[in-house]
Structures are given as C-alpha cells and as structure tokens.
Amino acid sequence: MAVLLLAEVTDGELAFDATAKAVTAAKQLGDVTALCCGASAAAAGEACAKIDGVAKVLVAEDPALGHRLAEPTAALIVSLAGDYEHIVAPATTDAKNVLPRVAALLDVMVISDASGVVDGDTFERPVYAGNAIQTVRSKDAKKVVSFRTSTFDAAGTGGSAAVETISAAENPALSEWIEDKVAESDRPELTSAGVVVSGGRGVGSEEDFALIEKLADKLGAAVGASRAAVDSGYAPNDWQVGQTGKVVAPGLYVAVGISGAIQHLAGMKDSKIIVAINKDEEAPIFQVADFGLVADLFTAVPELVEKL
Ligand SMILES: Cc1cc2nc3c(=O)[nH]c(=O)nc-3n(C[C@H](O)[C@H](O)[C@H](O)COP(=O)(O)OP(=O)(O)OC[C@H]3O[C@@H](n4cnc5c(N)ncnc54)[C@H](O)[C@@H]3O)c2cc1C
C-alpha cells in the first residue's frame, strides 16, 4: 500500500524528530512518500530523503505554501491523494490544522493521535487522558491519520530516497497571512527536548518560576508547566504539559511542585525517567516517579542548581 506522509517543515527546515517518528509508524503501512512543502522546502526534502524507510520525497515550493497556512497545503495533498491509500503526518500543531481539512475534502474520517498501527485499517489511540486505548477500524477507502510522536522511536538515517519537485495546487485563497507572533527562546523545543523541567502551582508565583527556568538552563532543558501554573499566570500557555497541553516523552522529566493529576500525567507519563520534587509525600506524582524528593522546592531547587 502507498502512504503519503506530510513532513513537518518549518521555515524551510525539516523538523527531523517529529517527521522521523511518524516515518517509523507510517512504514508499517507500506511504501512511504514524504511530502515537504513550504515557501522553501528543498533543503528539508534533501534531509527527509536520508530518513530510513522513506522511499520517495516530493518537494513543493511556492509562496502560497509558506507561513503555515493550512488551506493551500490541504489542497496540495488532496490533489496528490489519488495515488495513496494512507495520508499521514506527525500529530503536530501544523498537521492538526491540515489533516482535518484534507479528510473533509476527501469526505473521510480523520484518525487523530494514533499511538499504534494494528493493520492498514486499524489503529490504536489514547482516550480518557490516556487511561484507555481505543482501537479504531476505518472502512474509508483512504485513511487520514496523525501519529502521536511520543510513542514511536525516530527512524534512523542512512536512506537515499529519490527527490522529485512538484508544483503546488491552485491556492483556494481561503486564508491570508498577516503576521507571525513567535515566542523567542534559546531553550530546546518542549515536545522534542531530551530533558524537561516543569513547575506547578506549588511554585507560587511568576517571579519564583525563575527557579524552574534556572534549573532547566543548568540541565539544557525545555521548561514546562502544569495547567494550574498556567491558569495562575505563573507560566505562558505554550508551556502547558498535559491532556489539554503538550504531550512530551523526554529522557528525563523533572516535576517540581506538581501534584500529579491524571490530566497532567497524560502529557508526560511516557517520559523515560521521572523525577518529582514535592513537599507532600502523599502527592500522586510519586506513584509515577522513578526518583522522588520530599522537600520544599524553595530549598531543594536552589541547592540542586548550585550542585549542578
Ligand atoms: C478537562 C481538563 C483538562 C486538564 N488538562 C490539564 C493539562 O493539560 N495539564 C495539567 O497540568 N492539568 C490539566 N488539568 C488540571 C488538573 O486536573 C490539575 O488541576 C492540575 O494539573 C494541577 O496542577 P498542579 O499539580 O500544579 O497544582 P496542584 O494540584 O495544586 O498541586 C500543587 C502541588 O505543589 C506542592 N507544593 C506546594 N508548595 C510546595 C513547595 N513549597 N515545595 C514543594 N512542593 C510544593 C503541593 O504539595 C501540591 O502537590 C485539566 C483538568 C481538566 C478538568
């Protein structure tokens, strides 16, 4: 079976981690053709061709495909759809914007956030904040699927797929780019970072969140937050980890002043090593932690920063 995979391309660069993880999932379905598109995408196409399991790369460069507008990308995918049984992507913000439009235009269902491939028609996906796994079978002739990257290992490199340049589809002109407001950060991106340090309501204020940031910077980590910390204004919205935030699975996750509600665990419980710092020894976070420190964070974190 033929699979069209929308590679994650941002400002001309391939997001390798998310794309390579989706390739691991997609190659279980058949021959993978990766689509790299954007105002510039040639370099991303070259990088994508090296991912193991990619049989072919299509590169579409057009100003209309820049600025992450979903509609022109969806139109391009639909124009290519005839040759493919599966249209897939990593479950990133961009793909979550594009794939439902593709599914609607093809009049099929979208299977979002798949965490497992059973067969060509059947997929597993987490429901109820990750407390149950639903098995979904689609009878649609074409399957439109996003893959939850935190549950797949990234495919390696060493491939040498052929790269073909194609034209963009006609721009449906349903949307127009005005401006980007991008949060600048020297820290790693939260969803692909190897280490994440998150703070919760226990941190107590926006000023004291600097403690979490200091620890993160010592560890070269991304900064995360619980929803309570975000809702209290201690941390920006795009740092939220959990059911209604970002899903992360780093090698090391440090939860500071976070109780461990199931909605938070839904976003981080697949982390390889979990460290919790909490002054309440009964806090549920300790049930999932590999290492737990029962301590006041205002003593423990500065000490940790100093020792590191
Ligand atoms: C539909 C829905 C979706 C949700 N989505 C999310 C989500 O995506 N992400 C998310 O995080 N939550 C989410 N929530 C909210 C979730 O239920 C919890 O309310 C939230 O995770 C609690 O955040 P917290 O652990 O920071 O705060 P709390 O539960 O208040 O815990 C604070 C912890 O800090 C500890 N503490 C306090 N002071 C100190 C100190 N000085 N030193 C050490 N420890 C200290 C306390 O012992 C406590 O364990 C959602 C809820 C709903 C209903």
The ligand as an SDF file (V2000), in Angstrom:
LIG
                    3D

 53 58  0  0  0  0  0  0  0  0999 V2000
  -10.5780   18.6980   31.1850 C   0  0  0  0  0  0  0  0  0  0  0  0
   -9.3470   19.0020   31.9750 C   0  0  0  0  0  0  0  0  0  0  0  0
   -8.1440   19.1280   31.3120 C   0  0  0  0  0  0  0  0  0  0  0  0
   -6.9760   19.4020   32.0360 C   0  0  0  0  0  0  0  0  0  0  0  0
   -5.7830   19.4860   31.3640 N   0  0  0  0  0  0  0  0  0  0  0  0
   -4.6580   19.6510   32.0810 C   0  0  0  0  0  0  0  0  0  0  0  0
   -3.3890   19.6820   31.4380 C   0  0  0  0  0  0  0  0  0  0  0  0
   -3.2720   19.6140   30.2070 O   0  0  0  0  0  0  0  0  0  0  0  0
   -2.2860   19.8140   32.1990 N   0  0  0  0  0  0  0  0  0  0  0  0
   -2.3370   19.9150   33.5660 C   0  0  0  0  0  0  0  0  0  0  0  0
   -1.2760   20.0360   34.2160 O   0  0  0  0  0  0  0  0  0  0  0  0
   -3.5350   19.9130   34.2020 N   0  0  0  0  0  0  0  0  0  0  0  0
   -4.6750   19.8020   33.4900 C   0  0  0  0  0  0  0  0  0  0  0  0
   -5.8560   19.8260   34.1390 N   0  0  0  0  0  0  0  0  0  0  0  0
   -5.8800   20.2380   35.5670 C   0  0  0  0  0  0  0  0  0  0  0  0
   -5.5470   19.1350   36.5490 C   0  0  0  0  0  0  0  0  0  0  0  0
   -6.7310   18.4400   36.9060 O   0  0  0  0  0  0  0  0  0  0  0  0
   -4.9180   19.7260   37.8390 C   0  0  0  0  0  0  0  0  0  0  0  0
   -5.7920   20.6810   38.3720 O   0  0  0  0  0  0  0  0  0  0  0  0
   -3.5650   20.3890   37.6080 C   0  0  0  0  0  0  0  0  0  0  0  0
   -2.7090   19.5230   36.8900 O   0  0  0  0  0  0  0  0  0  0  0  0
   -2.9350   20.7080   38.9620 C   0  0  0  0  0  0  0  0  0  0  0  0
   -1.7460   21.3890   38.7760 O   0  0  0  0  0  0  0  0  0  0  0  0
   -0.6390   21.3730   39.9030 P   0  0  0  0  0  0  0  0  0  0  0  0
   -0.2140   19.9690   40.1600 O   0  0  0  0  0  0  0  0  0  0  0  0
    0.3940   22.3680   39.5410 O   0  0  0  0  0  0  0  0  0  0  0  0
   -1.4140   22.0040   41.1660 O   0  0  0  0  0  0  0  0  0  0  0  0
   -1.8920   21.3380   42.4960 P   0  0  0  0  0  0  0  0  0  0  0  0
   -2.7250   20.1380   42.2630 O   0  0  0  0  0  0  0  0  0  0  0  0
   -2.4540   22.4440   43.3150 O   0  0  0  0  0  0  0  0  0  0  0  0
   -0.5310   20.8250   43.1750 O   0  0  0  0  0  0  0  0  0  0  0  0
    0.4720   21.6520   43.6510 C   0  0  0  0  0  0  0  0  0  0  0  0
    1.4920   20.7420   44.3130 C   0  0  0  0  0  0  0  0  0  0  0  0
    2.5830   21.5440   44.7590 O   0  0  0  0  0  0  0  0  0  0  0  0
    3.0410   21.0340   46.0030 C   0  0  0  0  0  0  0  0  0  0  0  0
    3.7040   22.1260   46.6950 N   0  0  0  0  0  0  0  0  0  0  0  0
    3.1590   23.2760   47.1650 C   0  0  0  0  0  0  0  0  0  0  0  0
    4.1200   24.0640   47.7070 N   0  0  0  0  0  0  0  0  0  0  0  0
    5.2930   23.3800   47.5730 C   0  0  0  0  0  0  0  0  0  0  0  0
    6.6370   23.6550   47.9560 C   0  0  0  0  0  0  0  0  0  0  0  0
    6.9610   24.8110   48.5690 N   0  0  0  0  0  0  0  0  0  0  0  0
    7.5850   22.7230   47.6940 N   0  0  0  0  0  0  0  0  0  0  0  0
    7.2720   21.5440   47.0740 C   0  0  0  0  0  0  0  0  0  0  0  0
    6.0070   21.2410   46.6810 N   0  0  0  0  0  0  0  0  0  0  0  0
    5.0300   22.1480   46.9420 C   0  0  0  0  0  0  0  0  0  0  0  0
    1.7770   20.5660   46.6970 C   0  0  0  0  0  0  0  0  0  0  0  0
    2.0880   19.5980   47.6810 O   0  0  0  0  0  0  0  0  0  0  0  0
    0.9610   20.0040   45.5420 C   0  0  0  0  0  0  0  0  0  0  0  0
    1.1880   18.6130   45.3890 O   0  0  0  0  0  0  0  0  0  0  0  0
   -7.0460   19.5630   33.4450 C   0  0  0  0  0  0  0  0  0  0  0  0
   -8.2630   19.4360   34.1020 C   0  0  0  0  0  0  0  0  0  0  0  0
   -9.4100   19.1660   33.3710 C   0  0  0  0  0  0  0  0  0  0  0  0
  -10.7030   19.0220   34.1030 C   0  0  0  0  0  0  0  0  0  0  0  0
  1  2  1  0
  2  3  1  0
  2 52  2  0
  3  4  2  0
  4  5  1  0
  4 50  1  0
  5  6  2  0
  6  7  1  0
  6 13  1  0
  7  8  2  0
  7  9  1  0
  9 10  1  0
 10 11  2  0
 10 12  1  0
 12 13  2  0
 13 14  1  0
 14 15  1  0
 14 50  1  0
 15 16  1  0
 16 17  1  0
 16 18  1  0
 18 19  1  0
 18 20  1  0
 20 21  1  0
 20 22  1  0
 22 23  1  0
 23 24  1  0
 24 25  2  0
 24 26  1  0
 24 27  1  0
 27 28  1  0
 28 29  2  0
 28 30  1  0
 28 31  1  0
 31 32  1  0
 32 33  1  0
 33 34  1  0
 33 48  1  0
 34 35  1  0
 35 36  1  0
 35 46  1  0
 36 37  1  0
 36 45  1  0
 37 38  2  0
 38 39  1  0
 39 40  1  0
 39 45  2  0
 40 41  1  0
 40 42  2  0
 42 43  1  0
 43 44  2  0
 44 45  1  0
 46 47  1  0
 46 48  1  0
 48 49  1  0
 50 51  2  0
 51 52  1  0
 52 53  1  0
M  END
$$$$
